[in-house]
Amino acid sequence: RRSAIKLVSDWIWKRLSTAFSKDKPHVQTIYSFMTSKHLDCFGIALTVVAACQQLGLSDVHLALSEDHAWIVFGLDGSETAEVTWNGKGNEHRRGQPIELQLGGWLYLNGKPVYCTRHTEVAAMVNTINPKLDGRT
């Protein structure tokens, strides 16, 4: 599973715009990926989950903290994979397990939100910005 998740993540990263900025606002959705080739950290992780579902990898789920998103998988969801690192020298981090540090704020002190399919949909809906329109 880990190698498949890394391949999906790498495939998505290769299709992002070269003018990509992971901190640009409102690029969390698969729509952003399809129309402008931009995604932020959450958007990349969500798109990896969606692609894995399409490939039949039904045990792949989203994990969230206040400032980061990654993948959990396996029979009991105990395996983790980083999918959002970018930049020269950081590619090797994609697909690697996440060390949930007890005191690490990035991973909510080892207690992130592990999403089910229902909470993944809720997280996706929550990213929709109703103020955006065709002129935004």
C-alpha positions as CSV (number, residue, x, y, z in Angstrom):
1,R,0.0,0.0,0.0
2,R,2.7,2.5,0.9
3,S,4.4,2.3,-2.5
4,A,1.0,2.7,-4.2
5,I,0.2,5.7,-2.1
6,K,3.6,7.2,-2.9
7,L,3.0,6.7,-6.6
8,V,-0.4,8.4,-6.5
9,S,1.1,11.3,-4.5
10,D,4.0,11.7,-6.9
11,W,1.6,11.5,-9.9
12,I,-0.5,14.4,-8.4
13,W,2.6,16.5,-7.6
14,K,3.9,16.1,-11.2
15,R,0.6,17.5,-12.4
16,L,0.5,20.6,-10.2
17,S,1.3,24.0,-11.8
18,T,5.0,25.0,-11.7
19,A,3.7,28.3,-10.2
20,F,2.4,26.2,-7.3
21,S,2.1,27.8,-3.9
22,K,1.0,25.4,-1.2
23,D,-0.1,28.4,1.0
24,K,-2.3,30.1,-1.6
25,P,-5.8,30.3,-0.1
26,H,-8.8,28.4,-1.4
27,V,-6.9,25.7,-3.3
28,Q,-8.1,22.8,-1.1
29,T,-10.5,21.2,-3.5
30,I,-10.2,18.6,-6.3
31,Y,-11.9,21.3,-8.5
32,S,-8.8,23.5,-7.9
33,F,-6.6,20.6,-9.0
34,M,-8.7,20.0,-12.2
35,T,-9.1,23.6,-13.2
36,S,-5.9,25.4,-12.1
37,K,-3.4,22.7,-11.1
38,H,-3.1,24.2,-7.6
39,L,-3.6,22.5,-4.3
40,D,-2.6,23.2,-0.7
41,C,-1.6,20.5,1.9
42,F,-5.2,19.5,2.6
43,G,-6.1,19.5,-1.1
44,I,-3.2,17.2,-1.9
45,A,-4.0,14.7,0.9
46,L,-7.7,14.8,-0.1
47,T,-6.9,14.2,-3.8
48,V,-4.6,11.3,-2.9
49,V,-7.4,9.7,-0.8
50,A,-9.9,10.2,-3.7
51,A,-7.4,8.7,-6.3
52,C,-6.7,5.8,-4.0
53,Q,-10.4,5.1,-3.7
54,Q,-10.7,5.1,-7.5
55,L,-7.9,2.6,-7.6
56,G,-9.7,0.3,-5.1
57,L,-7.5,1.1,-2.1
58,S,-10.4,1.4,0.2
59,D,-8.4,1.4,3.4
60,V,-6.8,4.8,2.6
61,H,-8.1,7.7,4.8
62,L,-7.4,11.3,5.6
63,A,-5.7,12.4,8.9
64,L,-5.8,16.0,9.9
65,S,-4.3,18.4,12.4
66,E,-4.8,22.1,12.7
67,D,-2.0,22.8,10.1
68,H,-1.3,19.6,8.3
69,A,-2.9,16.6,6.5
70,W,-1.6,13.2,5.7
71,I,-2.7,9.6,4.9
72,V,-3.5,6.7,7.2
73,F,-4.1,3.2,5.9
74,G,-4.0,-0.4,6.7
75,L,-6.6,-2.8,8.2
76,D,-6.8,-0.8,11.5
77,G,-5.6,2.6,10.1
78,S,-2.3,2.3,12.0
79,E,0.0,2.9,9.0
80,T,0.7,6.5,8.1
81,A,2.2,8.2,5.0
82,E,3.3,11.7,4.3
83,V,2.1,12.9,0.9
84,T,2.4,16.7,1.0
85,W,6.1,17.5,1.2
86,N,7.5,19.3,-1.8
87,G,10.7,21.0,-2.9
88,K,14.1,20.0,-3.9
89,G,15.3,17.4,-1.4
90,N,11.9,16.8,0.2
91,E,10.5,14.4,-2.4
92,H,12.0,11.5,-0.4
93,R,9.6,12.3,2.5
94,R,6.5,11.4,0.4
95,G,5.3,8.0,1.2
96,Q,7.3,7.8,4.4
97,P,5.7,7.0,7.8
98,I,4.8,9.9,10.0
99,E,6.4,9.9,13.4
100,L,3.6,11.2,15.6
101,Q,5.6,13.1,18.2
102,L,4.0,13.4,21.6
103,G,4.9,17.1,21.9
104,G,4.7,18.0,18.2
105,W,2.1,20.6,17.4
106,L,2.1,19.8,13.7
107,Y,0.6,16.4,14.5
108,L,-1.7,17.5,17.3
109,N,0.5,16.0,20.0
110,G,0.0,12.5,18.5
111,K,-3.8,12.9,18.6
112,P,-4.9,13.9,15.1
113,V,-8.3,13.6,13.6
114,Y,-8.6,10.3,11.8
115,C,-11.3,10.6,9.2
116,T,-13.9,8.1,8.1
117,R,-15.5,8.4,4.7
118,H,-18.2,10.5,6.3
119,T,-15.8,12.9,8.0
120,E,-13.7,13.1,4.8
121,V,-16.8,14.3,3.0
122,A,-17.6,16.7,5.8
123,A,-14.0,18.1,5.7
124,M,-14.3,18.5,1.9
125,V,-17.6,20.3,2.1
126,N,-16.2,22.5,4.9
127,T,-13.5,23.8,2.5
128,I,-16.0,25.1,0.0
129,N,-15.9,28.9,0.0
130,P,-19.4,30.2,-0.8
131,K,-18.1,33.6,-1.6
132,L,-16.1,32.4,-4.6
133,D,-17.7,32.8,-8.0
134,G,-16.6,32.8,-11.6
135,R,-15.0,36.3,-11.2
136,T,-13.0,35.4,-8.1
